[in-house]
């Protein structure tokens, strides 16, 4: 990949990424799952997630039913520390609402688009089941 193409891809990826505060607010207000990639620019595995896996997920439409954000470890150290478990990056963290609060799933390291998509679908289906359950109870 040429340097120009890599820069354009990175710019497109970042412009399509919602700010964490906006994504979190959306999650709280709508109940939709939140997907956060905790990464760093200096991390090769993180770059692979940013430039390969996430764009494939967008292309498949896997991120269309969720709020999504990338949190940079260097730029948002305190927030990244709160989101991560352990100190390993990249981490993909998926939050979704349940009747007892918010449930969290984690994937550590580089993941395949299929693995990430399966986790996102699981979170969406569990969240949808919770909404259906609440409506049925009323």
N, C-alpha and C positions, 0 to 999 in steps of 0.2 A: 504494500500500500504506500502510495506516495505521501510525502509530508503534508502537502496541501490537502489531500483527501482525508488524512488522519485528523488534521486540525478542523476541517469542516464537519467531520463526524462527531468529534468531541463537542464542538459548538452546538450542533443540532441536539446532541444528547443533553447538554446542560440547559439549553433553552426550553426543552420539553420537560425538565425536572421541576417539580413544584417545590417551593420553599418548605422546609419542615414545619414551620409554624402554621402555614396555610393548610398543608396536608393533614396535620394533627387536628386542626380545627374542623376540617371537613369530616374526618373520622368521627369526632365527637358529635357533630351536628347531624350527620346522616346515618351513622352506624356502619358505613361501608368500611371494609378492611383497609388497613394502612400497611404499605410495604415500604420498608426503609433499607437502603443499601448503605452500610457504614463502611467507608473506604478511605483511601489516601492516594494522592497523586503519585507518590514514590513507590507504591506497592504494585508490582507486576500483575499479581493475581487480581487485584482490584481493577486495574486497567482492563484486564480481560473481561471482567464482569461488566464494566461500564461500556466498553466498545464492541463487545460481541454478544453477550448474553442478554443484556437489557434491550438493545435494539431488536434482537430476534423476538423477544417477548412483546415489544410494542408492535412489531409487524404482524404477529399472530393475534393481536388484540387481547392478550392475557392481562395487560395492565389497565384495560379500559374500565373494569368494574371496581377499581381500587384507587385510593389516594396513594401517590408514590413520591418518594423523596430520596435524595442522596445526601448523606451527612458526611462531610469531610473531617477526618480525624484531626488534621492540623488546624483547620479553620474553626472548628467547633469542638474543641477537645472535651469540654465539660459535658456537652450534649452527647457526644459520641460515647463517652465513658458511661453515661447513664443508660444508653441504649444497648451497649455491648455486655456480653457475659464473658468473662475471661479477658484476654487482651488480643485475641486473634482477629485479623481482618483478611479478606473481606467477610463481613457478616451481613446476611440478608435476614431481616427481622420482619415477621408478619404478625400484625395485631388484628384481632377481630372480636366483636362484642358477643358476649354470652349472657345468659340470665344471671350469672353470678359475677359479672364484671368483664374485664378484657382478658382475652387469652393470647398468649404469645408463642410463636414458633420461631425457631432459629435454624438457619443453614450457615455453616462456617466453611470458608474456603470457596474456591471456584466451583460452581455448580453448572449442570447442563440446563438449557432452557426447559427441557421436559420436566426435570425435577422441580424447578422453581414454579413452573406453570401448574404442576400437580398440587403443590403446597398452596398456591393462590386459589385454585379451584376449591380445595378443601376448606379454606378460610371463608370463601364466598358462600359455599353451600352450608357451612355451619352457621354463618351469620343469617342467611336466608331462613334456615330452619328455626332459628331463635325468633325472627320476626313473625313467621307463620304461627309459631307456638303462642306468642303474645297475643296475636290477633284472635286466635281460637279461644283463648282464655277470657276474652272480653265479651 
